[in-house]
Structure formats: C-alpha cells, structure tokens
Amino acid sequence: MKTIEIKLYQFNELSEKAKERALEDLRYINVDDSWWYECSIETFSEFGVVVKEFDLYRRTISLDFKKDITDICEKFAYEWKDNEIGETCKGYLKSVDAQLCLDASDQEMLEDMEGVFIKDLEYAILNWLNDEYEYLQSDDAIIDTIEANEYDFTENGERY
C-alpha cells in the first residue's frame, strides 16, 4: 500500500506566481454557464423588457416589450438613474416630452423617436451584459469565487 501526502493551500497562501496560474486556470469559471446572465435577464424582465437573445461577440441583441415603452423608461430612469440604461431612458422621456409640447399631433415623429430609443436601449443593455461578463472574468471576481467556495490548491497553483 502507498500513502501519498499532498500539501494543499488556500489561495491567499500561494506564491504570486502560483496565484497567477490559479487565476488563469479559473479565468472562465464564472461564465462557463448561463447563470451569469440569467439574473440580469430576469431583472430586465421585471422592468418589462424581454431579452429574447443576445451575442456579445457579434454585438447583437433582440428585445421584446411586455409593457408600454414610456412606463418601462420611467421605471428605469427612476431606479437606474446612475447608469447608461437609466440615462438612455431619461433622454427618451425628455425627447417625448419636448415633442409633445411642440406638436402632439406628429405621430410619425414619436414613432421615429421610439425606434431610435429601442436601438439605444439595445445598445445600453448589451453594454450592461458585456460589462458584467468582463467583470466576472476579472481577478477580483475570480478570487471572490475561490474564497466563497473555499478551493484548495497545490503549491504551484493547480486546483485540487
């Protein structure tokens, strides 16, 4: 019978070189499955925006709307006022208000503004998803995952 003894280390006990290896080996651990975007997709749905599909590499997205676009914008503008999605919605609401003050009868103009807004919102949501994807591959996010799951490593940074 053989007995093999292996020394295991927590991430913070590794050398800098071993930490680098561990991080690179686990670079995609947070994005290997669809869980990483499901929470955001669900949140958008609660606002009335359905993300039917998206592709970060091709920079494409397809949205559908469960509510009136003005209602969606008001909620995003109020609750997400400090990010690109909220700013996009605030801009649309201001444009609609200005147009309605000038000439409420120009339905074609309002439809054109809505079309431009939808493209802007698609872009903003795609950016949100891309930023989330990139963050989850960052060293900080990977270290959080390592520590939360209490991973053990060999001396050279290989996950045990």
C-alpha positions as CSV (number, residue, x, y, z in Angstrom):
1,M,0.0,0.0,0.0
2,K,1.2,3.5,-0.8
3,T,0.4,6.7,1.0
4,I,0.8,9.9,-0.8
5,E,0.8,13.1,1.1
6,I,-0.1,16.4,-0.7
7,K,0.2,19.8,0.8
8,L,-2.8,22.0,0.0
9,Y,-3.0,25.7,0.2
10,Q,-5.7,28.4,0.3
11,F,-5.5,31.0,-2.4
12,N,-4.0,33.6,0.0
13,E,-1.2,31.2,1.0
14,L,0.1,30.7,-2.6
15,S,3.1,32.5,-4.0
16,E,2.4,35.3,-6.5
17,K,3.3,33.0,-9.4
18,A,1.0,30.3,-8.2
19,K,-1.8,32.8,-7.7
20,E,-1.4,33.9,-11.3
21,R,-1.6,30.3,-12.5
22,A,-4.7,29.7,-10.4
23,L,-6.4,32.8,-11.7
24,E,-5.6,31.9,-15.4
25,D,-6.7,28.3,-14.9
26,L,-10.0,29.6,-13.5
27,R,-10.5,32.6,-15.8
28,Y,-13.8,31.4,-17.1
29,I,-15.2,29.7,-14.0
30,N,-17.8,32.4,-13.5
31,V,-19.0,32.5,-17.1
32,D,-19.0,28.8,-18.1
33,D,-22.7,28.5,-17.7
34,S,-25.8,30.7,-18.4
35,W,-26.3,31.5,-14.7
36,W,-24.1,34.6,-15.1
37,Y,-26.6,36.5,-17.2
38,E,-29.9,34.9,-16.0
39,C,-30.2,37.3,-13.1
40,S,-29.8,40.4,-15.3
41,I,-32.3,39.0,-17.9
42,E,-34.8,38.4,-15.1
43,T,-34.3,41.9,-13.7
44,F,-34.8,43.4,-17.2
45,S,-38.0,41.3,-17.5
46,E,-39.3,42.8,-14.2
47,F,-39.0,46.2,-15.9
48,G,-41.0,44.9,-18.9
49,V,-38.0,44.3,-21.2
50,V,-37.6,40.7,-22.5
51,V,-34.2,39.9,-23.8
52,K,-35.0,37.2,-26.4
53,E,-31.4,36.6,-27.4
54,F,-28.0,38.2,-27.4
55,D,-24.5,37.6,-28.6
56,L,-21.7,39.6,-27.0
57,Y,-19.2,38.6,-29.7
58,R,-21.3,39.7,-32.6
59,R,-22.7,42.6,-30.6
60,T,-26.3,41.7,-31.3
61,I,-29.4,41.7,-29.1
62,S,-33.1,41.2,-29.6
63,L,-35.6,42.7,-27.2
64,D,-39.4,42.5,-26.8
65,F,-41.5,44.6,-24.5
66,K,-44.2,43.4,-22.1
67,K,-45.2,47.0,-21.1
68,D,-45.6,50.4,-22.7
69,I,-42.1,51.8,-23.5
70,T,-42.9,55.0,-21.6
71,D,-43.7,53.0,-18.5
72,I,-40.5,51.0,-18.9
73,C,-38.5,54.2,-19.3
74,E,-40.0,55.8,-16.2
75,K,-39.1,52.8,-14.1
76,F,-35.5,52.5,-15.4
77,A,-35.0,56.3,-15.2
78,Y,-36.0,56.3,-11.6
79,E,-34.4,53.1,-10.3
80,W,-31.3,53.0,-12.5
81,K,-30.6,56.7,-12.8
82,D,-26.9,56.4,-12.5
83,N,-26.0,54.1,-15.4
84,E,-26.3,54.0,-19.2
85,I,-29.7,52.3,-19.2
86,G,-31.2,54.9,-16.9
87,E,-29.6,57.8,-18.8
88,T,-30.9,56.4,-22.1
89,C,-34.4,56.2,-20.7
90,K,-34.2,59.7,-19.2
91,G,-33.1,61.0,-22.6
92,Y,-36.0,59.3,-24.3
93,L,-38.6,60.7,-21.8
94,K,-37.2,64.2,-22.3
95,S,-37.4,63.9,-26.0
96,V,-41.0,62.7,-25.9
97,D,-42.0,65.4,-23.5
98,A,-40.4,68.1,-25.7
99,Q,-42.1,66.7,-28.9
100,L,-45.4,66.5,-27.2
101,C,-45.1,70.2,-26.1
102,L,-44.2,71.2,-29.6
103,D,-46.7,69.3,-31.7
104,A,-48.7,66.5,-30.1
105,S,-50.2,65.5,-33.5
106,D,-46.9,64.3,-35.1
107,Q,-47.3,60.5,-34.5
108,E,-44.7,59.7,-37.1
109,M,-42.1,61.7,-35.3
110,L,-42.9,59.9,-32.0
111,E,-42.6,56.5,-33.7
112,D,-39.2,57.5,-35.2
113,M,-38.1,58.6,-31.7
114,E,-39.2,55.3,-30.3
115,G,-37.3,53.4,-33.0
116,V,-34.1,55.3,-32.2
117,F,-34.7,54.8,-28.5
118,I,-35.1,51.0,-28.9
119,K,-31.8,50.8,-30.7
120,D,-30.2,52.9,-27.9
121,L,-31.7,50.7,-25.3
122,E,-30.5,47.6,-27.0
123,Y,-27.0,49.0,-27.1
124,A,-27.2,50.0,-23.4
125,I,-28.4,46.6,-22.3
126,L,-25.8,44.9,-24.4
127,N,-23.1,47.1,-22.8
128,W,-24.5,46.1,-19.4
129,L,-24.3,42.4,-20.2
130,N,-20.8,42.8,-21.6
131,D,-19.6,44.8,-18.5
132,E,-21.0,42.0,-16.3
133,Y,-19.3,39.3,-18.4
134,E,-15.9,41.1,-18.3
135,Y,-16.2,41.8,-14.5
136,L,-16.9,38.1,-13.9
137,Q,-13.6,37.3,-15.6
138,S,-11.7,39.8,-13.6
139,D,-9.2,38.8,-10.9
140,D,-11.4,40.2,-8.2
141,A,-14.4,38.2,-9.2
142,I,-12.4,35.0,-9.6
143,I,-10.8,35.5,-6.2
144,D,-14.3,36.1,-4.7
145,T,-15.4,32.8,-6.2
146,I,-12.3,30.9,-5.0
147,E,-12.8,32.2,-1.5
148,A,-16.6,31.7,-1.4
149,N,-16.1,28.1,-2.5
150,E,-13.0,27.5,-0.3
151,Y,-11.0,26.0,-3.1
152,D,-7.7,24.3,-2.3
153,F,-4.6,24.4,-4.5
154,T,-1.3,22.6,-4.8
155,E,1.8,24.6,-4.3
156,N,2.1,25.5,-8.0
157,G,-1.5,27.0,-8.1
158,E,-3.3,24.0,-9.5
159,R,-6.8,23.5,-8.2
160,Y,-7.1,20.3,-6.1
